[in-house]
């Protein structure tokens, strides 16, 4: 069963409470999403580390329940 965009957003925000999260369903099938995640927790982290933090928030659902997630991450602009 595919993941709902709200569920993805909730899981990310639970792991990164300050995050601004935008989710888009790319194919309309509930399996292919794009997410933009902005969090102060990413400060000083490489892009790979930022993505790993988001994938960690999804608790192993990537590649299974959630087939594809295109990520854009960043830190808030002051």
N, CA, C and O of each residue as an XYZ file, in Angstrom:
312
protein
N       0.843     -1.175      0.000
C       0.000      0.000      0.000
C       0.895      1.248      0.000
O       1.790      1.359      0.838
N       0.667      2.174     -0.918
C       1.499      3.384     -1.004
C       1.369      4.263      0.239
O       0.404      4.163      0.996
N       2.363      5.121      0.426
C       2.332      6.075      1.529
C       1.604      7.340      1.089
O       1.701      7.765     -0.062
N       0.887      7.921      2.016
C       0.212      9.186      1.794
C       1.210     10.328      2.027
O       2.080     10.222      2.891
N       1.089     11.400      1.272
C       1.990     12.554      1.412
C       1.964     13.107      2.835
O       3.001     13.522      3.352
N       0.806     13.118      3.467
C       0.713     13.633      4.843
C       1.511     12.763      5.797
O       2.114     13.273      6.741
N       1.523     11.453      5.565
C       2.287     10.544      6.414
C       3.785     10.803      6.270
O       4.519     10.790      7.258
N       4.232     11.036      5.046
C       5.642     11.350      4.809
C       5.999     12.637      5.540
O       7.011     12.698      6.238
N       5.174     13.659      5.382
C       5.427     14.944      6.032
C       5.458     14.796      7.549
O       6.334     15.357      8.208
N       4.526     14.059      8.098
C       4.462     13.859      9.549
C       5.723     13.175     10.064
O       6.281     13.589     11.080
N       6.172     12.136      9.376
C       7.364     11.416      9.814
C       8.598     12.314      9.776
O       9.428     12.270     10.685
N       8.720     13.124      8.735
C       9.870     14.024      8.631
C       9.819     15.062      9.750
O      10.837     15.355     10.376
N       8.646     15.611      9.999
C       8.510     16.636     11.044
C       8.694     16.066     12.446
O       9.113     16.787     13.352
N       8.392     14.800     12.636
C       8.650     14.172     13.938
C      10.151     14.082     14.200
O      10.603     14.265     15.330
N      10.917     13.800     13.154
C      12.369     13.675     13.296
C      13.062     15.037     13.267
O      14.097     15.230     13.906
N      12.488     15.971     12.528
C      13.067     17.312     12.371
C      11.964     18.330     12.672
O      11.381     18.894     11.746
N      11.671     18.571     13.948
C      10.511     19.383     14.332
C      10.474     20.797     13.755
O       9.393     21.357     13.571
N      11.636     21.380     13.469
C      11.649     22.745     12.935
C      11.505     22.788     11.411
O      11.458     23.871     10.826
N      11.435     21.642     10.777
C      11.479     21.569      9.319
C      10.249     22.171      8.653
O       9.122     22.071      9.140
N      10.521     22.797      7.525
C       9.477     23.178      6.581
C       9.501     22.090      5.523
O      10.540     21.833      4.914
N       8.359     21.449      5.301
C       8.303     20.301      4.398
C       7.232     20.533      3.336
O       6.088     20.856      3.654
N       7.615     20.364      2.082
C       6.668     20.414      0.970
C       6.778     19.101      0.214
O       7.870     18.697     -0.188
N       5.649     18.437      0.022
C       5.619     17.142     -0.671
C       4.781     17.283     -1.942
O       3.698     17.867     -1.920
N       5.293     16.741     -3.050
C       4.542     16.709     -4.306
C       4.477     15.269     -4.808
O       5.487     14.565     -4.825
N       3.298     14.839     -5.212
C       3.121     13.519     -5.821
C       3.443     13.665     -7.301
O       2.694     14.299     -8.044
N       4.555     13.081     -7.730
C       5.043     13.283     -9.092
C       4.255     12.550    -10.162
O       4.122     13.044    -11.282
N       3.730     11.377     -9.831
C       3.085     10.555    -10.851
C       1.601     10.337    -10.581
O       0.914      9.709    -11.386
N       1.104     10.844     -9.466
C      -0.304     10.643     -9.130
C      -0.614      9.239     -8.662
O      -1.778      8.847     -8.587
N       0.433      8.471     -8.344
C       0.216      7.072     -7.969
C       0.503      6.787     -6.490
O       0.380      5.645     -6.046
N       0.884      7.820     -5.725
C       1.182      7.613     -4.316
C       2.483      6.868     -4.070
O       2.756      6.459     -2.941
N       3.282      6.687     -5.097
C       4.548      5.948     -4.991
C       5.763      6.789     -5.337
O       6.881      6.445     -4.955
N       5.563      7.877     -6.049
C       6.674      8.695     -6.535
C       6.466     10.138     -6.087
O       5.597     10.848     -6.594
N       7.280     10.545     -5.133
C       7.132     11.877     -4.552
C       8.405     12.689     -4.720
O       9.492     12.148     -4.927
N       8.240     14.004     -4.624
C       9.356     14.928     -4.486
C       9.124     15.672     -3.182
O       7.996     16.057     -2.874
N      10.179     15.874     -2.423
C      10.067     16.585     -1.151
C      11.133     17.660     -1.071
O      12.285     17.451     -1.450
N      10.720     18.819     -0.569
C      11.651     19.885     -0.237
C      11.604     20.020      1.271
O      10.546     20.257      1.853
N      12.761     19.867      1.899
C      12.850     19.906      3.357
C      13.907     20.933      3.744
O      15.064     20.839      3.334
N      13.487     21.921      4.547
C      14.394     22.957      5.023
C      14.414     22.884      6.542
O      13.368     22.964      7.185
N      15.612     22.730      7.118
C      15.742     22.589      8.566
C      17.084     23.129      9.036
O      18.107     22.946      8.377
N      17.065     23.798     10.188
C      18.307     24.267     10.798
C      19.196     23.091     11.192
O      20.410     23.255     11.322
N      18.619     21.918     11.383
C      19.392     20.725     11.749
C      20.373     20.329     10.645
O      21.315     19.577     10.896
N      20.163     20.826      9.436
C      21.042     20.504      8.318
C      22.300     21.375      8.289
O      23.227     21.100      7.527
N      22.334     22.411      9.103
C      23.470     23.346      9.072
C      24.786     22.607      9.325
O      24.908     21.848     10.287
N      25.766     22.838      8.451
C      27.070     22.209      8.575
C      27.142     20.796      8.043
O      28.209     20.182      8.064
N      26.023     20.265      7.564
C      25.986     18.902      7.029
C      26.109     18.941      5.509
O      25.659     19.885      4.859
N      26.721     17.906      4.960
C      26.781     17.790      3.496
C      25.388     17.440      2.973
O      24.509     17.031      3.732
N      25.210     17.606      1.685
C      23.919     17.275      1.064
C      23.598     15.795      1.308
O      22.450     15.451      1.588
N      24.591     14.930      1.204
C      24.376     13.498      1.441
C      23.914     13.263      2.880
O      22.983     12.492      3.116
N      24.561     13.923      3.837
C      24.157     13.771      5.242
C      22.734     14.284      5.471
O      21.974     13.686      6.233
N      22.375     15.385      4.817
C      21.021     15.925      4.933
C      20.000     14.907      4.424
O      18.976     14.661      5.062
N      20.296     14.328      3.274
C      19.380     13.332      2.694
C      19.290     12.096      3.591
O      18.211     11.529      3.762
N      20.416     11.681      4.159
C      20.398     10.534      5.065
C      19.517     10.803      6.281
O      18.842      9.898      6.773
N      19.520     12.041      6.767
C      18.671     12.402      7.904
C      17.197     12.265      7.539
O      16.397     11.779      8.339
N      16.841     12.694      6.331
C      15.443     12.579      5.891
C      15.080     11.109      5.697
O      14.018     10.672      6.139
N      15.944     10.350      5.044
C      15.669      8.919      4.856
C      15.540      8.206      6.198
O      14.696      7.325      6.357
N      16.375      8.586      7.164
C      16.286      8.013      8.507
C      14.940      8.295      9.152
O      14.392      7.450      9.860
N      14.409      9.487      8.903
C      13.103      9.859      9.450
C      11.991      8.963      8.907
O      10.951      8.795      9.544
N      12.219      8.395      7.734
C      11.199      7.544      7.103
C      11.277      6.091      7.561
O      10.537      5.235      7.076
N      12.172      5.826      8.492
C      12.236      4.552      9.213
C      12.199      3.315      8.319
O      11.414      2.397      8.556
N      13.038      3.292      7.305
C      13.174      2.103      6.470
C      12.095      1.910      5.416
O      12.045      0.861      4.774
N      11.236      2.893      5.224
C      10.166      2.737      4.234
C      10.619      3.026      2.799
O       9.931      2.659      1.846
N      11.774      3.683      2.643
C      12.288      3.962      1.295
C      12.596      2.656      0.578
O      13.197      1.745      1.148
N      12.178      2.580     -0.673
C      12.449      1.394     -1.474
C      11.447      0.282     -1.245
O      11.442     -0.712     -1.972
N      10.603      0.438     -0.247
C       9.565     -0.554      0.028
C       8.202      0.080     -0.171
O       7.695      0.171     -1.289
N       7.621      0.516      0.939
C       6.306      1.178      0.899
C       6.382      2.461      0.079
O       5.455      2.799     -0.658
N       7.495      3.166      0.220
C       7.726      4.398     -0.540
C       8.743      4.087     -1.628
O       9.926      3.895     -1.346
N       8.280      4.039     -2.866
C       9.124      3.602     -3.971
C      10.192      4.627     -4.342
O      11.356      4.268     -4.519
N       9.810      5.900     -4.462
C      10.778      6.909     -4.907
C      10.491      8.246     -4.243
O       9.340      8.668     -4.127
N      11.565      8.904     -3.810
C      11.458     10.227     -3.205
C      12.624     11.074     -3.700
O      13.776     10.833     -3.340
N      12.313     12.062     -4.524
C      13.319     13.010     -4.995
C      13.426     14.098     -3.939
O      12.438     14.763     -3.630
N      14.622     14.283     -3.384
C      14.807     15.211     -2.275
C      15.552     16.467     -2.659
O      16.528     16.433     -3.408
N      15.072     17.573     -2.132
C      15.798     18.836     -2.133
C      15.857     19.255     -0.676
O      14.821     19.356     -0.020
N      17.057     19.500     -0.160
C      17.202     19.876      1.238
C      18.008     21.158      1.344
O      18.756     21.520      0.437
N      17.839     21.840      2.480
C      18.601     23.054      2.693
C      18.384     23.590      4.093
O      17.573     23.073      4.861
N      19.126     24.640      4.405
C      18.986     25.314      5.699
C      18.199     26.598      5.501
O      18.216     27.174      4.413
N      17.507     27.053      6.546
C      16.754     28.303      6.417
C      17.678     29.476      6.104
O      18.800     29.538      6.605
N      17.212     30.388      5.290
C      17.972     31.588      4.985
C      17.662     32.640      6.036
O      16.496     32.935      6.296
N      18.691     33.204      6.638
C      18.490     34.221      7.674
C      18.117     35.555      7.085
O      17.913     36.520      7.822
